[in-house]
Amino acid sequence: MFLLFALLLFNTAQAGAVYINKADAQTISSELEGVSRPLAQRIVQHRRDNGPFRSEADLSRVPYVGESLIERNRRYIIYD
């Protein structure tokens, strides 16, 4: 019973709200599902080079950020 509770708790705690235009690479990789540290660093670098993300379309311009990754994390990414 405890194991089931622990698994449910872990699965619901995997992702949290991320202010994609303010978060550092560590936060992005730890809070968003399927985002590795190198990918999070690419996201931060793209933001530095091109300005803030205004939408999913902007975020999808980062190499290796596809629709699937955005879909999995849609409810957690905040663009403000």
C-alpha positions in Angstrom: 0.0 0.0 0.0 2.8 2.4 0.9 4.6 1.6 -2.4 1.5 2.5 -4.4 1.1 5.8 -2.5 4.8 6.6 -3.0 4.5 5.9 -6.8 1.4 8.1 -7.1 3.1 10.9 -5.2 6.2 10.6 -7.4 4.3 10.7 -10.6 2.3 13.8 -9.6 5.3 15.6 -8.4 7.4 15.3 -11.5 6.5 18.5 -13.1 5.8 22.0 -11.7 5.1 25.4 -13.2 8.1 26.8 -15.0 8.4 30.4 -16.1 10.2 29.6 -19.3 11.5 33.1 -19.8 13.0 33.3 -16.4 14.0 29.8 -15.4 17.5 28.6 -15.4 18.6 25.3 -17.1 18.5 23.4 -13.8 14.9 24.4 -13.1 13.8 23.6 -16.6 15.4 20.2 -16.7 14.2 19.2 -13.2 10.6 20.4 -13.5 9.7 19.5 -17.1 9.2 16.0 -18.2 11.6 14.7 -20.9 13.8 17.8 -20.8 17.5 16.8 -20.3 20.0 19.2 -18.9 21.6 19.8 -22.4 18.2 20.5 -23.9 17.4 22.9 -21.1 20.7 24.7 -21.7 19.7 25.0 -25.4 16.4 26.5 -24.4 18.1 29.1 -22.2 20.7 29.9 -24.9 17.9 30.3 -27.5 16.1 32.7 -25.2 19.3 34.7 -24.7 20.0 34.8 -28.5 16.4 35.4 -29.7 14.5 37.0 -26.9 11.6 35.7 -24.8 9.3 32.9 -25.8 5.8 34.2 -26.4 4.1 31.0 -27.4 4.5 27.3 -28.1 5.5 28.1 -31.7 8.5 30.1 -30.4 9.5 27.3 -28.1 9.3 24.8 -30.8 12.0 26.7 -32.8 14.5 25.4 -30.3 16.3 22.3 -31.8 14.9 19.1 -30.4 11.9 20.7 -28.8 9.1 19.0 -30.6 5.3 18.9 -30.4 5.4 15.8 -28.2 7.6 17.4 -25.6 5.5 20.6 -25.6 2.3 18.6 -25.3 3.5 16.6 -22.3 4.4 19.9 -20.5 1.8 22.3 -21.8 0.1 22.8 -18.5 3.3 23.6 -16.7 5.0 26.1 -19.1 4.2 29.7 -18.3 5.3 32.3 -21.0 4.8 35.5 -18.9 
